[in-house]
Amino acid sequence: MRLADGPTMLFDGVDLALEARVHACLVGRNGAGKSTLLRLLAGQIEPDGGERSVKPGARIALAVQEPIITGETLLDYAIAGGAEPHEAESALMTFDLDPARPTPGLSGGEGRRAALARAIAEKPDVLLLDEPTNHLDILAIETLEAVLRASRAALLMVSHDRAFLRRTTKRCFWLEGRRVWRLDKGFDEFDAWSEKISAEQSENLRRLEKAIERETYWFHRSITAQRTRNEGRARALNEMRQRKAVLMGDASRAMAMTIEAGQSSGVRVIEARNLAKSYGERTLIKRFSTRILRGDRVAIVGPNGAGKTTLVKMLLGEVAPDSGSVKLGSNLVVAYLDQARDQLNPEATLWETLAPAGGDQVMVQGQPRHITSYARDFLFQERQLRQPVRSLSGGERNRLMLARALAQPANLLVLDEPTNDLDMETLDLLQERLSDYDGTLILISHDRDFIDRLATSTIALNGRGDVVETPGGWTDFTSQNPGFFAPAQPPVAKSVKAAAPPALPPPKRAAKLSFKDEHRLQALETLTPRLATEIAALETRLADPGLYGRDRKAFDAAMTSLTALRAQLAAAEDEWLLLEEKREALTVPSPARGEGAPRL
């Protein structure tokens, strides 16, 4: 099959077949045409060439990337595609949705679950899913995985979620270079296989370039070419050049993403003690304490609505807790990428979004860059800069948010669902840059593979007020906290037991720091911000490019003072940390990590 979008050829000579009960994925970079190919397979659009054949009587269901939920209730929506009412009710309840619920006011995750329930309830022979895990929490993704593994339908899924694809697929289709490559193995084998194909394509391009170079030389040197026009040779050379242009145009363009922390924060970034938060009768957080230090990468996970974003806003001081306290470290510069992309004005152009003050330059890591050049780093073409934000795809909106958030140096990055709509190449680059980032990261995500590759600790909320923190990523959390997300069980009556002899009282120990240590801790709380302020002032002074030439002695003195202040601040932070650990060892009954236990 072949299909063009105006003058742009999306794919040419695509061969793709699905047999009964085959579970396959379709992967490729953003803009390669994956969603378009799904629509073509579903019969919603016609190809410009080639054939689409479907087994007579076969039913096909497509769950699109951005579903529009219509009808008075979710049940009305779920049966609109032809599903039996009892099947629709069962599918909705499987995804924890009330069939009688009105459709207006659904969140992104609820709309996605409703669309999946509708497609599955139709009992199709072929099920096509476009980014099914977007906006789903981890528990909903695991429910979807169980449903798909039990499905007898042929499945073809477009997704960037590596953990999801590993668990659900046995065949891979790769849309690359305007054709589809096929691997009859699971997604675990995809990376090595696709890298081998890419290497072969690069070698083919290199050989073609050499052939063009030789042919061009002999064409101009040929006696025949000098006397008469050699039509055959000219035509062959032109065809080779056109083939090269196609190969180069199809080659993946890599984002040039950079993430700079800028000025260092203090060693203590955030310290929270005994936080609690409720809304009405619902308790989101009962009691939770944590300490986030410079360089930590903290993942926050839990069901949608469990309070993940609320917890982050409390840690940043944007939402007040009902009880407990939060202390922010010194010199914090925060960059926040929100899940709903609410920071983007849909009517503004990309140019206005990146340069809201006007002009044709944007400050990137303290240096001016032309807006066209910077936008190109995030794979935007110059013609797109005058388009409104509302015209962008989900992946393009996410890249625009990243471009704006990463332009300014920030030593605390807060990323709320940053992986939605991004292709795997961009995800790998983002993960690589975040791994090398010198600052501190707070990550809200449902992408288990992304969390496992990045997180130094994981904070989980179950929606009933329980909050636990575990070192490591998602896999470490689940192994150490089995059943944490399971529904609450009714209390079981305790059996009467024989009275046990009274336990001996534990040996007495100091309940708090000594007066000397407490006084020193308070002094350090005042000293570290003052040292950080003095350091920032010296760094600003030394940033003057003309200082060295005007006053060499002043420059040397400032450098000497800066070195001494940095050493003094490092020593003060280390001393503060030791005293804090000593105080917590005296006041916390158990060093185990869990509800209310600070992270050391």
C-alpha positions as a printed NumPy array, in Angstrom:
array([[  0.   ,   0.   ,   0.   ],
       [  1.018,   3.6  ,  -0.508],
       [ -0.381,   6.843,   0.879],
       [  0.621,  10.494,   0.494],
       [ -0.281,  13.5  ,   2.617],
       [ -0.299,  16.251,   0.004],
       [  3.201,  16.4  ,  -1.473],
       [  4.625,  14.269,   1.374],
       [  4.749,  10.504,   0.885],
       [  3.874,   8.867,   4.224],
       [  4.578,   5.307,   3.144],
       [  5.161,   3.456,  -0.096],
       [  5.09 ,  -0.283,  -0.668],
       [  3.85 ,  -1.138,   2.85 ],
       [  3.109,  -4.84 ,   3.399],
       [  1.464,  -5.759,   6.706],
       [ -0.587,  -8.809,   7.616],
       [ -2.312,  -9.874,  10.835],
       [ -3.419, -13.433,  11.434],
       [ -5.945, -14.572,  14.018],
       [ -4.81 , -14.217,  17.639],
       [ -1.526, -12.507,  16.703],
       [ -0.599,  -9.796,  19.215],
       [  1.679,  -7.245,  17.526],
       [  2.975,  -3.723,  18.018],
       [  3.539,  -0.963,  15.485],
       [  6.372,   1.37 ,  16.467],
       [  8.063,   4.294,  14.775],
       [  9.062,   7.88 ,  15.341],
       [  6.545,  10.708,  15.758],
       [  5.209,  11.787,  12.373],
       [  6.062,   8.518,  10.609],
       [  2.36 ,   7.824,   9.964],
       [  1.497,   5.156,  12.562],
       [ -1.927,   6.582,  13.437],
       [ -2.702,   7.096,   9.754],
       [ -1.789,   3.486,   9.009],
       [ -4.136,   2.271,  11.772],
       [ -6.973,   4.317,  10.278],
       [ -6.203,   2.854,   6.855],
       [ -6.258,  -0.688,   8.275],
       [ -9.578,   0.094,   9.983],
       [-11.047,   1.183,   6.66 ],
       [-11.574,   4.8  ,   7.715],
       [ -9.421,   6.092,   4.832],
       [ -8.445,   4.646,   1.47 ],
       [ -4.868,   4.131,   0.226],
       [ -3.576,   5.908,  -2.868],
       [ -2.331,   2.584,  -4.16 ],
       [ -2.259,  -1.083,  -3.247],
       [ -4.916,  -3.292,  -1.72 ],
       [ -6.538,  -3.747,   1.689],
       [ -8.163,  -7.13 ,   2.151],
       [-10.202,  -8.287,   5.137],
       [-11.616, -11.728,   5.865],
       [-15.355, -11.681,   5.095],
       [-17.397, -10.984,   8.19 ],
       [-14.394,  -9.893,  10.256],
       [-15.148,  -7.132,  12.756],
       [-12.562,  -4.398,  13.323],
       [-12.475,  -1.993,  16.283],
       [-10.161,   1.02 ,  16.57 ],
       [ -9.498,   2.931,  19.799],
       [ -8.038,   6.258,  18.672],
       [ -5.43 ,   8.336,  20.458],
       [ -7.746,  11.222,  21.414],
       [-11.278,   9.778,  21.702],
       [-14.382,  11.977,  21.7  ],
       [-16.815,  10.616,  24.288],
       [-20.44 ,  11.202,  23.281],
       [-23.837,  10.075,  24.51 ],
       [-25.688,  10.78 ,  27.734],
       [-23.968,   8.059,  29.752],
       [-20.879,   5.914,  29.414],
       [-23.088,   2.944,  28.619],
       [-24.67 ,   4.875,  25.734],
       [-21.194,   5.602,  24.408],
       [-19.976,   2.023,  24.856],
       [-22.878,   0.434,  22.939],
       [-22.802,   2.985,  20.092],
       [-20.329,   0.837,  18.174],
       [-22.57 ,  -2.229,  18.23 ],
       [-21.596,  -3.893,  21.507],
       [-24.198,  -5.799,  23.485],
       [-25.29 ,  -3.862,  26.616],
       [-24.133,  -6.594,  29.014],
       [-20.717,  -6.735,  27.304],
       [-20.422,  -2.934,  27.467],
       [-21.341,  -2.879,  31.163],
       [-18.814,  -5.594,  31.94 ],
       [-16.027,  -3.841,  30.025],
       [-16.727,  -0.481,  31.686],
       [-16.722,  -2.037,  35.139],
       [-13.476,  -3.874,  34.344],
       [-11.889,  -0.465,  33.867],
       [-13.51 ,   0.823,  37.081],
       [-16.112,   2.992,  35.33 ],
       [-19.769,   3.358,  36.286],
       [-21.911,   2.594,  33.202],
       [-24.543,   5.096,  34.381],
       [-22.061,   7.943,  34.723],
       [-22.757,  11.003,  32.504],
       [-20.151,  11.575,  29.807],
       [-19.463,  15.302,  30.416],
       [-16.563,  16.173,  32.725],
       [-14.458,  13.048,  32.213],
       [-10.732,  13.304,  32.838],
       [ -8.245,  12.273,  30.163],
       [ -7.67 ,   8.916,  31.86 ],
       [-11.391,   8.228,  32.237],
       [-12.018,   9.043,  28.572],
       [ -9.228,   6.71 ,  27.529],
       [-10.607,   3.867,  29.679],
       [-14.09 ,   4.411,  28.238],
       [-12.737,   4.218,  24.674],
       [-10.847,   1.008,  25.458],
       [-13.929,  -0.519,  27.107],
       [-16.048,   0.311,  24.051],
       [-13.568,  -1.264,  21.623],
       [-13.14 ,  -4.413,  23.719],
       [-16.906,  -4.77 ,  24.331],
       [-17.519,  -5.017,  20.585],
       [-15.761,  -8.417,  20.63 ],
       [-13.842,  -7.633,  17.429],
       [-11.813, -10.07 ,  15.4  ],
       [ -9.167,  -7.358,  14.937],
       [ -8.463,  -4.801,  17.676],
       [ -6.406,  -1.71 ,  16.791],
       [ -5.17 ,   0.467,  19.668],
       [ -3.463,   3.858,  19.258],
       [ -1.351,   4.804,  22.314],
       [ -3.686,   2.932,  24.704],
       [ -1.614,   3.621,  27.841],
       [ -1.591,   7.431,  27.532],
       [ -3.22 ,   9.068,  30.581],
       [ -3.729,   5.693,  32.275],
       [ -2.268,   5.086,  35.717],
       [ -0.146,   2.009,  36.343],
       [ -3.02 ,  -0.016,  37.828],
       [ -5.223,   0.671,  34.788],
       [ -2.337,  -0.314,  32.49 ],
       [ -1.939,  -3.607,  34.337],
       [ -5.706,  -4.213,  34.004],
       [ -5.451,  -3.541,  30.261],
       [ -2.507,  -5.922,  29.986],
       [ -4.528,  -8.713,  31.626],
       [ -7.485,  -8.091,  29.311],
       [ -5.329,  -8.107,  26.189],
       [ -3.399, -11.22 ,  27.162],
       [ -6.735, -13.047,  27.498],
       [ -8.083, -11.653,  24.215],
       [ -8.593, -13.994,  21.26 ],
       [ -8.619, -11.082,  18.787],
       [ -5.759, -10.159,  16.505],
       [ -4.136,  -7.106,  18.119],
       [ -2.084,  -4.283,  16.626],
       [ -0.998,  -1.597,  19.083],
       [  0.843,   1.678,  18.643],
       [  2.616,   2.483,  21.893],
       [  5.797,   3.99 ,  23.337],
       [  5.436,   2.075,  26.637],
       [  8.229,  -0.496,  26.589],
       [  7.049,  -2.41 ,  29.669],
       [  3.527,  -2.65 ,  28.218],
       [  4.79 ,  -3.918,  24.858],
       [  7.035,  -6.523,  26.483],
       [  4.045,  -7.953,  28.329],
       [  1.511,  -7.954,  25.497],
       [  3.146,  -8.529,  22.094],
       [  4.83 , -11.37 ,  20.215],
       [  5.441,  -9.603,  16.886],
       [  6.865,  -6.19 ,  16.003],
       [  6.179,  -3.987,  12.993],
       [  8.507,  -1.001,  12.556],
       [  7.375,   1.88 ,  10.352],
       [ 10.637,   3.4  ,   9.179],
       [ 11.792,   4.824,   5.894],
       [  8.246,   4.791,   4.479],
       [  8.055,   1.024,   4.709],
       [  7.164,  -1.521,   7.382],
       [  9.792,  -3.93 ,   8.699],
       [  8.613,  -7.112,  10.437],
       [ 10.106,  -9.015,  13.378],
       [  8.434, -12.284,  14.409],
       [  9.645, -11.97 ,  17.996],
       [  8.579, -10.087,  21.098],
       [  9.509,  -6.504,  21.877],
       [ 12.487,  -7.583,  23.997],
       [ 14.306,  -8.241,  20.706],
       [ 13.278,  -4.978,  19.03 ],
       [ 16.172,  -2.686,  19.985],
       [ 18.971,  -4.966,  18.772],
       [ 17.035,  -5.824,  15.587],
       [ 16.172,  -2.196,  14.704],
       [ 19.748,  -1.04 ,  15.355],
       [ 21.015,  -3.678,  12.93 ],
       [ 18.599,  -2.484,  10.23 ],
       [ 19.574,   1.144,  10.833],
       [ 23.236,   0.25 ,  10.472],
       [ 22.505,  -1.544,   7.195],
       [ 20.554,   1.46 ,   5.881],
       [ 23.408,   3.795,   6.802],
       [ 25.833,   1.552,   4.956],
       [ 23.526,   1.522,   1.906],
       [ 23.452,   5.325,   1.94 ],
       [ 27.245,   5.484,   2.203],
       [ 27.635,   3.167,  -0.777],
       [ 25.125,   5.163,  -2.798],
       [ 27.007,   8.394,  -2.063],
       [ 30.227,   6.772,  -3.304],
       [ 28.468,   5.53 ,  -6.437],
       [ 27.109,   9.02 ,  -7.146],
       [ 30.56 ,  10.484,  -6.619],
       [ 32.123,   8.05 ,  -9.121],
       [ 29.329,   8.432, -11.664],
       [ 29.473,  12.225, -11.484],
       [ 33.233,  12.151, -12.064],
       [ 33.018,   9.862, -15.117],
       [ 29.995,  11.68 , -16.497],
       [ 31.93 ,  14.946, -16.693],
       [ 35.136,  13.233, -17.848],
       [ 33.471,  11.151, -20.548],
       [ 34.4  ,  12.084, -24.134],
       [ 30.857,  11.196, -25.148],
       [ 29.444,  13.48 , -22.501],
       [ 31.693,  16.292, -23.751],
       [ 30.618,  15.916, -27.411],
       [ 26.963,  14.918, -27.154],
       [ 24.494,  14.757, -24.323],
       [ 24.601,  11.251, -22.833],
       [ 20.894,  10.889, -22.024],
       [ 21.093,   7.42 , -20.469],
       [ 23.948,   8.257, -18.115],
       [ 22.385,  11.588, -17.157],
       [ 19.088,   9.862, -16.385],
       [ 20.777,   7.192, -14.248],
       [ 22.724,   9.821, -12.316],
       [ 19.553,  11.834, -11.687],
       [ 17.753,   8.709, -10.405],
       [ 20.616,   7.968,  -8.025],
       [ 20.481,  11.493,  -6.657],
       [ 16.72 ,  11.25 ,  -6.17 ],
       [ 17.149,   7.964,  -4.313],
       [ 19.764,   9.575,  -2.073],
       [ 17.399,  12.473,  -1.321],
       [ 14.688,   9.991,  -0.325],
       [ 17.042,   8.019,   1.94 ],
       [ 18.334,  11.16 ,   3.618],
       [ 14.824,  12.547,   4.   ],
       [ 13.642,   9.313,   5.608],
       [ 16.545,   9.224,   8.056],
       [ 15.471,   9.881,  11.625],
       [ 16.29 ,  13.316,  12.933],
       [ 17.501,  13.341,  16.517],
       [ 16.499,  15.989,  19.018],
       [ 19.341,  18.129,  20.359],
       [ 17.919,  18.296,  23.876],
       [ 20.132,  19.723,  26.626],
       [ 19.305,  20.004,  30.333],
       [ 21.393,  22.292,  32.541],
       [ 21.019,  22.63 ,  36.295],
       [ 22.606,  26.087,  36.446],
       [ 23.449,  27.296,  39.949],
       [ 23.603,  24.481,  42.509],
       [ 20.95 ,  24.273,  45.173],
       [ 21.716,  23.502,  48.782],
       [ 22.272,  19.875,  49.757],
       [ 18.781,  19.802,  51.284],
       [ 16.254,  20.46 ,  48.543],
       [ 12.995,  19.621,  50.336],
       [ 12.28 ,  18.364,  53.837],
       [  8.718,  17.418,  54.727],
       [  7.583,  16.316,  58.177],
       [  4.32 ,  14.586,  59.056],
       [  2.305,  15.92 ,  56.106],
       [ -1.43 ,  15.274,  56.084],
       [ -4.068,  16.367,  53.564],
       [ -7.781,  15.751,  53.156],
       [-10.508,  17.11 ,  50.931],
       [-13.863,  16.839,  52.659],
       [-14.242,  13.309,  53.962],
       [-11.561,  11.914,  51.668],
       [ -8.056,  11.526,  53.079],
       [ -5.291,  11.706,  50.491],
       [ -2.314,  11.689,  52.843],
       [ -2.476,  10.555,  56.465],
       [  1.059,  11.153,  57.636],
       [  4.155,  11.332,  55.489],
       [  7.692,  12.57 ,  55.896],
       [ 10.535,  12.653,  53.422],
       [ 13.8  ,  14.342,  52.697],
       [ 14.883,  15.061,  49.132],
       [ 18.558,  15.843,  48.707],
       [ 20.432,  17.423,  45.835],
       [ 20.788,  14.971,  42.933],
       [ 17.908,  12.705,  43.978],
       [ 15.516,  11.41 ,  41.316],
       [ 12.2  ,  10.764,  43.018],
       [  9.332,   9.016,  41.208],
       [  5.768,   9.485,  42.481],
       [  3.272,   6.779,  41.527],
       [ -0.289,   5.785,  42.312],
       [ -3.793,   5.58 ,  40.859],
       [ -5.297,   8.606,  39.119],
       [ -6.851,  10.814,  41.775],
       [ -4.719,   9.393,  44.596],
       [ -3.134,  12.802,  45.249],
       [  0.176,  12.645,  43.365],
       [ -0.033,  16.189,  41.991],
       [ -1.324,  17.461,  45.343],
       [  1.676,  15.933,  47.106],
       [  4.077,  17.549,  44.639],
       [  2.447,  20.952,  45.113],
       [  2.71 ,  20.563,  48.886],
       [  6.398,  19.674,  48.57 ],
       [  6.907,  22.818,  46.456],
       [  5.004,  24.999,  48.928],
       [  2.189,  25.753,  46.474],
       [ -0.498,  23.925,  48.497],
       [ -0.648,  24.114,  52.294],
       [ -0.914,  20.799,  54.171],
       [ -3.62 ,  20.323,  56.797],
       [ -0.826,  19.533,  59.222],
       [  2.905,  19.053,  59.093],
       [  5.611,  21.267,  57.639],
       [  7.73 ,  21.679,  54.51 ],
       [ 11.138,  23.346,  54.322],
       [ 12.637,  24.262,  50.963],
       [ 16.379,  24.414,  50.457],
       [ 18.373,  27.417,  49.369],
       [ 18.845,  28.672,  45.799],
       [ 16.035,  26.564,  44.338],
       [ 15.157,  27.324,  40.716],
       [ 12.169,  25.195,  39.683],
       [ 10.998,  24.181,  36.191],
       [  7.562,  22.519,  36.108],
       [  6.08 ,  20.56 ,  33.163],
       [  2.422,  19.857,  33.929],
       [  0.48 ,  16.832,  32.676],
       [ -2.476,  18.736,  31.193],
       [ -0.188,  21.135,  29.275],
       [ -2.295,  23.928,  30.835],
       [  0.684,  26.256,  30.564],
       [  0.236,  26.34 ,  26.782],
       [ -2.138,  28.874,  25.231],
       [ -3.854,  26.95 ,  22.386],
       [ -4.393,  30.145,  20.369],
       [ -0.796,  31.366,  20.617],
       [  1.684,  30.453,  17.907],
       [  4.76 ,  28.374,  18.593],
       [  6.828,  31.528,  18.053],
       [  4.839,  33.427,  20.705],
       [  5.065,  30.474,  23.09 ],
       [  8.85 ,  30.234,  22.9  ],
       [  9.437,  34.02 ,  22.812],
       [  6.505,  35.576,  24.742],
       [  8.338,  38.906,  25.06 ],
       [  8.629,  39.199,  21.287],
       [ 11.675,  39.371,  19.045],
       [ 13.372,  36.554,  17.197],
       [ 15.603,  35.221,  19.977],
       [ 15.1  ,  33.019,  23.009],
       [ 17.437,  32.794,  26.   ],
       [ 18.682,  29.213,  26.308],
       [ 20.85 ,  28.387,  29.297],
       [ 21.703,  32.093,  29.585],
       [ 22.736,  32.489,  25.944],
       [ 20.648,  34.06 ,  23.136],
       [ 19.659,  31.771,  20.278],
       [ 17.558,  32.411,  17.212],
       [ 14.127,  30.945,  17.776],
       [ 14.214,  29.001,  14.49 ],
       [ 17.47 ,  27.272,  15.425],
       [ 16.251,  26.372,  18.917],
       [ 12.899,  25.085,  17.622],
       [ 14.767,  22.881,  15.141],
       [ 16.515,  21.185,  18.083],
       [ 13.071,  19.917,  19.098],
       [ 12.185,  18.831,  15.535],
       [  9.961,  21.792,  14.638],
       [ 10.12 ,  23.162,  11.099],
       [ 10.314,  26.914,  10.488],
       [  6.87 ,  26.89 ,   8.827],
       [  5.33 ,  25.492,  12.048],
       [  6.41 ,  28.473,  14.144],
       [  3.513,  30.584,  12.846],
       [  0.926,  27.87 ,  13.483],
       [ -1.278,  27.922,  16.617],
       [ -0.53 ,  25.497,  19.427],
       [ -3.962,  23.873,  18.986],
       [ -2.828,  22.54 ,  15.579],
       [ -0.06 ,  20.429,  17.148],
       [ -0.272,  16.711,  17.831],
       [  0.077,  15.381,  21.373],
       [  3.748,  14.548,  20.855],
       [  4.444,  17.973,  19.365],
       [  2.758,  19.722,  22.31 ],
       [  4.881,  17.683,  24.681],
       [  8.056,  18.615,  22.783],
       [  7.029,  22.282,  22.892],
       [  6.562,  22.095,  26.667],
       [  9.992,  20.485,  26.997],
       [ 11.547,  23.17 ,  24.786],
       [ 10.11 ,  25.935,  26.945],
       [ 10.791,  24.265,  30.293],
       [ 14.404,  23.378,  29.437],
       [ 15.356,  26.772,  28.037],
       [ 16.06 ,  28.178,  31.5  ],
       [ 18.588,  26.569,  33.879],
       [ 16.747,  24.9  ,  36.764],
       [ 18.199,  22.891,  39.632],
       [ 14.83 ,  21.258,  40.443],
       [ 12.88 ,  19.694,  37.569],
       [  9.294,  18.602,  38.192],
       [  7.928,  16.516,  35.317],
       [  4.279,  15.406,  35.422],
       [  3.711,  12.564,  32.908],
       [  6.517,  13.701,  30.548],
       [  6.424,  10.501,  28.478],
       [  2.905,  10.893,  27.042],
       [  2.881,  10.958,  23.225],
       [  6.674,  10.848,  22.857],
       [  8.234,   8.272,  20.548],
       [ 10.85 ,   5.852,  21.829],
       [ 13.828,   7.692,  20.353],
       [ 12.807,  10.887,  22.153],
       [ 12.103,   8.951,  25.36 ],
       [ 15.552,   7.362,  25.264],
       [ 17.164,  10.767,  24.725],
       [ 15.138,  12.326,  27.553],
       [ 16.086,   9.486,  29.898],
       [ 19.755,   9.851,  28.946],
       [ 19.75 ,  13.611,  29.533],
       [ 17.936,  13.275,  32.863],
       [ 20.45 ,  10.635,  33.992],
       [ 23.275,  13.131,  33.344],
       [ 21.371,  16.06 ,  34.9  ],
       [ 23.211,  17.614,  37.852],
       [ 20.066,  18.879,  39.579],
       [ 17.189,  17.199,  41.389],
       [ 14.235,  15.515,  39.668],
       [ 10.664,  14.845,  40.821],
       [  8.875,  12.627,  38.326],
       [  5.178,  11.72 ,  38.194],
       [  4.836,   8.925,  35.666],
       [  2.967,   5.755,  34.716],
       [  5.841,   4.53 ,  32.535],
       [  7.332,   1.673,  34.572],
       [ 10.372,   1.221,  32.339],
       [ 11.136,   4.959,  32.472],
       [ 10.868,   4.934,  36.285],
       [ 13.088,   1.867,  36.632],
       [ 15.796,   3.471,  34.496],
       [ 15.783,   6.799,  36.374],
       [ 14.446,   6.748,  39.926],
       [ 16.634,   6.624,  42.996],
       [ 13.501,   6.286,  45.143],
       [  9.762,   5.813,  44.586],
       [  6.948,   7.401,  46.598],
       [  3.618,   5.591,  46.224],
       [  0.111,   6.743,  47.195],
       [ -2.813,   4.297,  47.208],
       [ -5.659,   6.839,  47.416],
       [ -6.653,   5.81 ,  50.948],
       [ -4.163,   8.07 ,  52.687],
       [ -1.277,   5.603,  52.821],
       [  2.062,   6.827,  51.461],
       [  5.265,   4.792,  51.399],
       [  8.705,   5.473,  50.013],
       [ 11.071,   2.779,  48.744],
       [ 14.618,   3.068,  47.4  ],
       [ 14.85 ,   2.329,  43.665],
       [ 12.27 ,   2.261,  40.894],
       [  8.894,   0.643,  40.226],
       [ 10.205,  -2.935,  40.261],
       [ 11.896,  -2.358,  43.632],
       [  8.709,  -0.829,  45.038],
       [  6.426,  -3.693,  43.983],
       [  8.801,  -6.337,  45.321],
       [  9.067,  -4.609,  48.711],
       [  5.41 ,  -3.546,  49.068],
       [  3.185,  -6.372,  47.766],
       [ -0.518,  -5.634,  48.049],
       [ -0.045,  -1.91 ,  48.687],
       [ -2.585,  -0.967,  46.018],
       [ -5.013,  -3.808,  46.824],
       [ -8.511,  -2.715,  47.966],
       [ -8.848,  -2.278,  51.693],
       [-10.172,  -5.382,  53.508],
       [-12.76 ,  -5.184,  56.303],
       [-11.271,  -5.604,  59.759],
       [-11.202,  -9.168,  61.095],
       [-12.311,  -9.787,  64.669],
       [ -9.363, -10.692,  66.842],
       [ -9.51 , -13.978,  68.74 ],
       [ -9.157, -13.93 ,  72.481],
       [ -5.717, -15.039,  73.554],
       [ -4.229, -15.843,  76.879],
       [ -2.797, -12.817,  78.574],
       [  0.866, -12.504,  77.854],
       [  3.288, -11.48 ,  80.544],
       [  3.953,  -7.748,  80.494],
       [  6.882,  -6.805,  78.302],
       [  9.896,  -5.28 ,  79.901],
       [ 10.157,  -1.553,  79.213],
       [ 12.756,  -0.682,  76.592],
       [ 15.942,   0.874,  77.832],
       [ 15.708,   4.63 ,  78.13 ],
       [ 17.446,   6.724,  75.528],
       [ 17.794,  10.394,  74.773],
       [ 14.603,  11.782,  73.201],
       [ 16.212,  14.795,  71.569],
       [ 19.482,  16.44 ,  70.662],
       [ 21.698,  17.927,  73.324],
       [ 21.444,  21.675,  73.872],
       [ 24.792,  22.155,  72.117],
       [ 23.772,  20.158,  69.032],
       [ 20.356,  21.825,  68.844],
       [ 21.949,  25.267,  69.053],
       [ 24.461,  24.359,  66.325],
       [ 21.681,  23.005,  64.087],
       [ 19.77 ,  26.271,  64.378],
       [ 22.928,  28.221,  63.58 ],
       [ 23.501,  26.118,  60.459],
       [ 19.903,  26.729,  59.36 ],
       [ 20.766,  30.446,  59.289],
       [ 24.331,  30.102,  58.001],
       [ 23.725,  28.014,  54.856],
       [ 21.257,  30.437,  53.182],
       [ 23.572,  33.377,  53.952],
       [ 26.578,  31.587,  52.429],
       [ 24.511,  30.662,  49.36 ],
       [ 23.499,  34.313,  48.91 ],
       [ 27.111,  35.481,  49.149],
       [ 28.196,  32.838,  46.635],
       [ 25.468,  33.887,  44.199],
       [ 26.57 ,  37.525,  44.479],
       [ 30.204,  36.633,  43.739],
       [ 29.199,  34.422,  40.804],
       [ 27.191,  37.304,  39.368],
       [ 30.154,  39.628,  39.741],
       [ 32.563,  37.165,  38.132],
       [ 30.134,  36.674,  35.233],
       [ 31.081,  40.188,  34.08 ],
       [ 33.373,  39.482,  31.073],
       [ 35.21 ,  42.788,  31.506],
       [ 36.125,  42.416,  35.192],
       [ 39.374,  40.555,  34.562],
       [ 40.631,  43.226,  32.159],
       [ 39.565,  46.193,  34.336],
       [ 40.752,  44.984,  37.716],
       [ 42.881,  41.829,  37.85 ],
       [ 43.346,  42.073,  41.634],
       [ 39.612,  42.362,  42.25 ],
       [ 39.006,  39.36 ,  39.984],
       [ 41.607,  37.231,  41.835],
       [ 40.219,  38.288,  45.218],
       [ 36.697,  37.407,  44.17 ],
       [ 37.834,  33.971,  42.921],
       [ 39.659,  33.286,  46.19 ],
       [ 36.618,  34.315,  48.242],
       [ 34.31 ,  32.22 ,  46.063],
       [ 36.449,  29.103,  46.522],
       [ 36.539,  29.605,  50.294],
       [ 32.783,  30.229,  50.546],
       [ 31.97 ,  27.147,  48.496],
       [ 34.141,  25.008,  50.763],
       [ 32.536,  26.577,  53.848],
       [ 29.041,  25.93 ,  52.466],
       [ 29.858,  22.29 ,  51.657],
       [ 31.189,  21.746,  55.181],
       [ 28.137,  23.423,  56.727],
       [ 25.754,  21.302,  54.657],
       [ 27.582,  18.092,  55.631],
       [ 27.46 ,  19.075,  59.311],
       [ 23.758,  19.938,  59.041],
       [ 23.023,  16.579,  57.436],
       [ 24.856,  14.661,  60.179],
       [ 22.976,  16.512,  62.909],
       [ 19.642,  15.93 ,  61.169],
       [ 20.377,  12.224,  60.905],
       [ 21.33 ,  12.151,  64.569],
       [ 18.077,  13.894,  65.555],
       [ 15.96 ,  11.505,  63.503],
       [ 17.759,   8.49 ,  64.944],
       [ 16.646,   9.728,  68.373],
       [ 13.035,  10.476,  67.461],
       [ 12.078,   7.807,  64.885],
       [ 11.333,   4.387,  66.466],
       [ 12.42 ,   2.344,  63.452],
       [ 14.769,   3.123,  60.561],
       [ 12.526,   1.195,  58.128],
       [ 11.29 ,   3.129,  55.151],
       [  7.527,   3.511,  55.047],
       [  4.725,   5.737,  56.132],
       [  6.096,   8.649,  58.094],
       [  9.708,   7.453,  57.872],
       [ 12.111,  10.076,  56.497],
       [ 14.506,   9.083,  53.739],
       [ 18.163,   9.379,  54.702]])
